[in-house]
Amino acid sequence: MVGCFLVSGSSPQASMKKKQSLIWSNKATYRNMKVFATLLVLVHYFTSCEGLTCKAAAIPLFANQLDASQGMVVMTDTSSNVFFLSGSSWTKLGSVPLKHVSVGPAGIWGVSNDDQVYKFSGGDFFPVSGQKLKQLDAGGEGHVVGVTDSNSIHCLDATNVSPTQQQGSLNWITVPGLLMHFSCGPNTCWGVNSNQDIFFIKISPNSCRTTGWTKVDGLAVKAEVGTDGRVFVVNKGGNLFERIGISDNTPGGAYWKLIEFKKPIKCMSYDEGRLWIVTECETIQECTQ
């Protein structure tokens, strides 16, 4: 595994003898040093993208997960804070700690560390009952989909995605099958199961009715569908692939094309011609092909 932080200098013992040591007096000092070291690594990342033109996205660093849709980018950091990209900087979004956040035609939705589902409205996230989820996606045609800790699949149709009050229960519909990660776009939804098999399905946004699952070749741990219907997956090794040949006549496409990127990828999202990548070092890269 490639190291994420590059810190050089004399040993603590030598520094003590010279009375020039840096004293790590608290966690904040250590974190600041990590930020500085990671910024050095970002320079290397900028030149490490083969087939992509990449640049480091704005601070904050230590990203956990992100999602992009309709020109908006949202992310969670490793401390469960939520941010959205405003111009060239990140702005904190709401006050509720979340492990996962998604943005799309259905609005902004999130999941907390205890799998409680939240919807963003009126300046903050508020909980919506009816179904607990470990991961969800708001990128479909107005509907929201998600999966549970037991990998069951659930869909909230487009008529129920805009609750305005905290009380009440939403009517989530169970979709047949088991997946550990699920994502929807304008035409199809793609997901991966615990065996890393890859599937796609069509879901009616207004009723959550589905066609049958279709399995495609390849193995992956995450699947993402862009707002224009392009499909990407990340495999266990952190490699990124795009499904080539997707059309109305061939919704499952023809084959996977590797997108070269020297550093392992943790997760990604695609919107308006940009790939947003979170690396294993918890940094965010904005890339174009």
C-alpha positions in Angstrom: 0.0 0.0 0.0 1.3 3.4 -0.9 1.9 5.6 2.1 -0.4 8.6 2.5 1.8 10.9 4.5 5.3 12.0 3.9 7.1 13.4 7.0 10.8 13.8 7.1 13.3 15.1 9.6 15.7 14.1 12.4 14.7 11.6 15.1 13.1 12.7 18.3 16.2 11.7 20.3 18.5 13.7 18.1 16.2 16.7 18.2 16.1 16.6 22.0 19.8 16.7 22.2 19.8 19.8 19.9 16.9 21.3 21.8 15.1 21.8 18.5 12.4 19.2 18.8 8.8 19.6 17.9 6.6 18.7 20.9 3.4 17.0 19.9 1.4 18.4 22.8 -2.1 17.6 21.7 -4.1 16.0 18.9 -4.8 19.3 17.2 -1.1 19.8 16.6 -0.8 16.3 15.1 -3.8 16.9 12.9 -2.3 20.1 11.5 0.8 18.3 10.6 -1.2 15.6 8.8 -2.9 18.4 6.8 0.4 19.8 5.8 1.9 16.4 4.9 -1.2 15.6 2.9 -1.0 18.8 1.0 2.5 17.7 -0.1 1.1 14.4 -1.3 -1.6 16.3 -3.3 1.2 17.7 -5.6 2.2 14.1 -6.4 -1.5 13.2 -7.0 -1.8 16.0 -9.6 0.8 14.3 -11.8 -0.3 10.7 -11.0 -3.5 10.5 -13.1 -3.0 8.6 -16.4 -5.9 9.2 -18.8 -7.4 11.8 -16.5 -6.6 15.5 -15.9 -7.0 15.9 -12.2 -6.6 18.6 -9.6 -6.9 18.5 -5.8 -10.3 19.7 -4.7 -10.7 22.4 -2.0 -9.9 21.7 1.7 -11.3 20.2 4.0 -9.3 17.0 3.6 -9.9 13.6 5.3 -13.0 12.9 3.1 -15.0 9.8 3.8 -17.5 9.8 1.0 -19.0 12.2 -1.6 -21.7 12.5 -4.2 -22.3 14.8 -7.2 -25.4 15.6 -9.2 -26.9 18.5 -11.1 -23.9 20.7 -10.5 -23.8 20.2 -6.7 -21.2 18.2 -4.8 -21.7 17.0 -1.2 -19.3 15.1 1.1 -18.8 13.6 4.5 -15.5 13.7 6.3 -14.1 11.1 8.7 -15.6 13.0 11.6 -19.1 12.6 10.1 -19.4 16.3 9.2 -21.3 17.2 6.0 -20.2 19.8 3.5 -21.2 21.1 0.1 -18.9 22.6 -2.5 -19.5 26.3 -2.8 -17.3 27.8 -5.5 -13.8 26.8 -4.6 -14.4 26.1 -0.9 -16.4 23.6 1.2 -19.2 24.9 3.4 -20.6 23.0 6.3 -24.1 21.7 5.6 -26.5 21.3 8.6 -25.7 20.2 12.1 -26.4 16.5 12.1 -23.4 14.0 11.9 -23.8 11.7 9.0 -21.7 8.8 7.6 -23.2 9.0 4.1 -24.8 11.8 2.0 -26.4 11.8 -1.5 -27.7 14.6 -3.7 -29.9 14.4 -6.8 -33.3 15.2 -8.2 -34.8 13.9 -5.0 -32.9 16.5 -3.0 -30.2 15.9 -0.3 -30.5 12.8 1.8 -28.2 11.2 4.4 -27.6 8.3 6.7 -26.3 8.6 10.3 -23.9 6.2 12.1 -26.9 4.3 13.5 -28.5 4.0 10.0 -31.2 6.7 10.6 -32.3 8.3 7.3 -32.3 12.1 7.1 -33.6 14.6 4.6 -32.2 18.1 4.2 -34.9 20.8 4.3 -35.2 24.3 5.8 -31.4 24.6 6.4 -30.8 21.4 8.3 -31.2 17.6 8.2 -34.2 16.1 10.0 -34.9 12.4 10.5 -37.5 10.6 8.5 -38.9 7.3 9.8 -40.0 4.2 8.0 -36.7 2.5 7.1 -33.2 2.3 8.4 -30.4 2.2 5.7 -26.7 2.0 5.7 -26.4 3.6 2.2 -28.8 5.5 -0.1 -28.8 7.3 -3.4 -30.9 10.3 -4.5 -29.7 10.3 -8.1 -32.6 8.7 -9.8 -35.6 10.3 -11.5 -37.0 11.8 -8.3 -37.0 8.5 -6.3 -34.6 7.4 -3.5 -33.1 3.9 -3.2 -31.0 2.4 -0.4 -29.7 -0.8 1.2 -29.7 -2.0 4.8 -27.1 -3.7 7.0 -28.6 -7.0 6.0 -28.3 -5.9 2.3 -32.1 -5.8 1.7 -33.0 -3.2 -1.0 -35.6 -0.4 -0.6 -37.1 2.3 -2.7 -39.0 5.5 -1.9 -41.1 6.6 -4.9 -41.0 10.2 -6.2 -44.3 11.2 -4.6 -42.8 10.6 -1.1 -39.4 12.2 -1.4 -40.3 15.7 -0.1 -41.5 15.4 3.5 -41.8 18.8 5.2 -42.2 17.7 8.8 -40.2 15.6 11.1 -43.1 13.4 12.3 -44.7 10.7 10.2 -43.5 7.6 8.5 -42.5 7.2 4.8 -43.6 4.2 2.8 -40.5 2.5 1.6 -41.1 -0.4 -0.8 -38.9 -3.5 -0.6 -37.2 -4.4 -3.9 -36.4 -8.1 -4.4 -32.8 -9.1 -4.1 -29.7 -8.4 -1.9 -27.1 -5.6 -2.5 -24.4 -3.9 -0.4 -24.3 -0.8 -2.6 -26.9 0.7 -4.9 -27.1 3.7 -7.3 -29.7 5.0 -9.7 -29.6 7.3 -12.7 -32.0 8.6 -15.4 -32.6 5.2 -17.0 -31.3 2.3 -14.9 -30.1 1.5 -11.4 -26.8 -0.5 -10.7 -25.6 -2.3 -7.7 -23.2 -4.8 -6.3 -23.8 -7.7 -3.9 -21.7 -9.2 -1.1 -20.0 -11.5 -3.7 -19.0 -8.3 -5.6 -21.2 -9.4 -8.5 -22.6 -6.4 -10.6 -26.3 -6.1 -11.5 -28.6 -3.5 -13.1 -32.4 -3.0 -13.1 -35.0 -0.5 -14.2 -37.1 1.0 -11.5 -40.2 3.1 -12.1 -39.7 6.4 -10.2 -43.4 6.9 -9.4 -44.2 3.4 -8.2 -40.8 1.7 -7.5 -42.0 -1.2 -9.8 -39.0 -3.0 -11.2 -37.9 -5.2 -14.1 -35.9 -8.3 -13.4 -32.2 -8.1 -12.4 -29.6 -8.5 -15.1 -26.1 -9.6 -14.1 -23.1 -8.3 -16.1 -19.5 -9.4 -16.1 -16.9 -8.1 -13.7 -16.5 -7.7 -9.9 -16.9 -4.5 -7.9 -17.6 -3.1 -4.4 -19.3 0.2 -5.4 -21.3 1.2 -8.4 -22.2 4.8 -9.4 -24.6 6.1 -12.1 -24.1 9.6 -13.3 -26.8 12.1 -14.1 -26.3 11.4 -17.8 -26.6 7.7 -17.4 -22.9 6.8 -17.5 -22.0 4.0 -15.2 -18.8 3.5 -13.1 -17.6 0.9 -10.6 -14.8 0.6 -8.1 -13.4 -2.8 -7.4 -11.8 -4.2 -4.2 -8.4 -3.1 -5.3 -9.5 0.5 -5.7 -9.5 0.4 -9.5 -12.0 2.5 -11.5 -13.9 1.2 -14.5 -16.6 2.7 -16.8 -19.2 0.6 -18.6 -19.0 1.2 -22.3 -21.8 0.8 -24.9 -24.8 1.7 -22.8 -27.8 2.8 -24.9 -31.6 2.4 -24.9 -31.1 -0.8 -26.9 -28.3 -2.1 -24.7 -28.9 -0.8 -21.2 -26.3 -3.1 -19.8 -23.6 -1.9 -22.1 -20.9 -4.1 -23.7 -17.7 -4.1 -21.6 -15.7 -2.4 -18.8 -13.0 0.1 -19.6 -10.3 0.7 -17.0 -9.7 4.3 -16.2 -6.0 4.6 -15.2 -5.3 6.2 -11.8 -2.2 5.3 -9.9 -3.6 5.6 -6.4 -6.3 3.3 -5.1 -9.8 4.8 -5.1 -12.1 4.7 -2.1 -15.2 6.0 -3.8 -16.2 8.3 -6.6 -19.1 10.2 -8.3 -19.7 11.6 -11.7 -21.6 14.7 -12.8 -21.4 17.2 -15.7 -18.3 15.8 -17.2 -16.3 15.6 -14.0 -15.2 12.6 -11.9 -15.0 13.3 -8.2 -12.7 10.8 -6.6 -11.9 10.1 -2.9 -8.6 8.4 -2.6 -7.4 5.9 0.0 -5.6 8.9 1.6 -9.0 10.6 2.2 -8.2 13.4 -0.3 -10.6 14.6 -3.0 -9.6 14.8 -6.7 -11.6 16.6 -9.4 -10.9 14.9 -12.7 -11.9 15.2 -16.4 -11.2 12.8 -19.2 
